[in-house]
């Protein structure tokens, strides 16, 4: 039987949806028994949520004040200490996982497999390369722990009708002191989180200014949608970089994605290739975004978007 140790992503109170999607990936490994590891200052609440995820056999918890903030330098030694006996150590391919899992792999002395989008066998996986323009099959060496991140946009979250046992564990390691938490700066919004929203409205450089982004926000509010942006809009300073969608931003898979004033560079398309329905509004009928859009409207966004917003009243 294969044993998978899956690192839970959370904010200290709530489990991030990326964990349920990563469980779906781990469960595709034949004969896999999935254990979710929750590292937190107080893991009880998050562990209770994780225990309800389908396909989870057990939830392991480490409650330690040092785990209050997700510092890779602090979490990685604990994960490595608990990884003994596990065939796989998985984490989500989110900002959290991309920061943490390479350090875990290095400490275990193995190469990491990034962005698993399909499990083809016990040690065979598919992952995107070249900004998603090609899919490669990767074979991990047997006899070593497989450390990997899961491309969460490729998986649907598992259900939550389970009742897995919860067990407190002690890694028994001395935690490093060379890294300390200083400050977390994050935008506050009542809109859905960009990475988990079912609907997303994104704006591009064509908006011309941060003030013009107000029409994107207005449409998003009518649709109860998250708000994203192209790299060009972020680089121009119209919006903060945590709103960037694409290869170097967030990779998302909403049911509905509206690309407004976005040309459709490869970097951006990588982040939305798994979206259910893509709608594009652009006045350039030759824009690459129309090649991937399910619905395209050639129009001036400053006319079309307010009209669409008004029509939703």
TAZIKA-V94106 format. One record per run of one state. SS is the DSSP state (h for helix, s for strand, l for the rest). FROM is the first residue (numbers start at 1). LEN is the number of residues. If there is no record, write none. Layout:
BEGIN
ss: {SS	SS}
from: {FROM	FROM}
len: {LEN	LEN}
END
This chain:
BEGIN
ss: {l	s	l	s	l	s	l	h	l	s	l	h	l	s	l	h	l	h	l	s	l	h	l	s	l	s	l	s	l	s	l	h	l	s	l	s	l	h	l	h	l	s	l	h	l	h	s	l	s	l	s	l	h	l	s	l	h	l	s	l	h	l}
from: {1	2	8	10	11	15	16	17	27	32	41	44	51	56	64	65	68	72	83	88	93	95	109	112	122	124	130	134	140	146	151	152	155	165	169	199	204	205	208	211	224	226	230	231	236	241	244	246	250	251	256	261	266	271	277	283	289	293	295	299	301	312}
len: {1	6	2	1	4	1	1	10	5	9	3	7	5	8	1	3	4	11	5	5	2	14	3	10	2	6	4	6	6	5	1	3	10	4	30	5	1	3	3	13	2	4	1	5	5	3	2	4	1	5	5	5	5	6	6	6	4	2	4	2	11	2}
END
